[in-house]
Amino acid sequence: MQTVAVQIQDNFMQNFLSFVNNHQENIIITKDSNLELDPYFYERQKQLQQIRDNIKDGKSKLISFEDFEHNINQFEKELELKYAN
């Protein structure tokens, strides 16, 4: 058995459900709660996994919030000095 995601036009939904009902021995429909909450759940999950892999492989660096906040504050000060004149 294979799993696919199907998007159905609202005005075709009844026809689709009739088709599924006529072929219910070959088709199982389940709702994916992840996709109900976030239509891009699996794409985001894949992106997050890639980010984590990049950190583990050393391709990206994870910094603490404190370091991030310090860097932003430094950047803001540089901008203020640059555009204050």
N, C-alpha and C positions, 0 to 999 in steps of 0.2 A: 504494500500500500504506500502511496505517496501523499505528502501533505503540501498544499498550496494555499496561498492567500488569494481571496477573490474579492474584488470590489464590484458592487452591483449598483446600477443606476436605480434610484428610488422607484421610478415608474416601471421597472422591469422586475422588481423584487418578487412580486406574486408569481410571475411566470417562472422565475428561477426556483422558487420554493416548490412549485408544482412539478418541475422537472426533477428536482431532488427527491420529492415524494414518490414519483413514478420509478425512480432508480435507487430506492433506499437500500437495496441489498448490496449496492456497490459504493454508496456514498455515506460517509458519516460527517455530520456537521457538529463542531464544537466551537464555543466562543472562547477566544483567548483574552483573558482578563487584562493581560499586559497591554494588548493593543487597544482595548476599550479605554484604558486610562491614558495611554500615550500611543498615538498611531505610529510614532517613529521609535518605539521602544527598542526593537532589535537593531536598528541602525545605530542608535545611541549606545547600546550595549557593546556593539562591535568597535565603535570609536573609543569607548572607555577602555576596553581590553587592549587596543592598540597603544593607547597612551601609557597604560601600565606596563606593557611589554617594552616600550621605548625607554621608560624609566629603569626597568630591570636591566636592559641591555646597555645602558649608559648613553643612549641617543638623546635623551631628555633628562633634565635635572628637576627634581622635586625640591622646592624650598619651603621653609616653614612660613607660617603666616606672619610671624614677627619680622623675618627677613624681607618678605614681600612688602610689608607695611613700611619698614625702614627705607627700602629702595624707592617706594612711591613718594615718601616724604622728601627724600633727597632730590628726586626728579622734580617735584613741585617747587622746591627751593631754587633749583637751577632755572626753571621756567620763570619764576618771579624775578630773579636777578636779571635774566636775559631780557624780559619785557618790561621791567620797571623803568628803564631809561627811555 
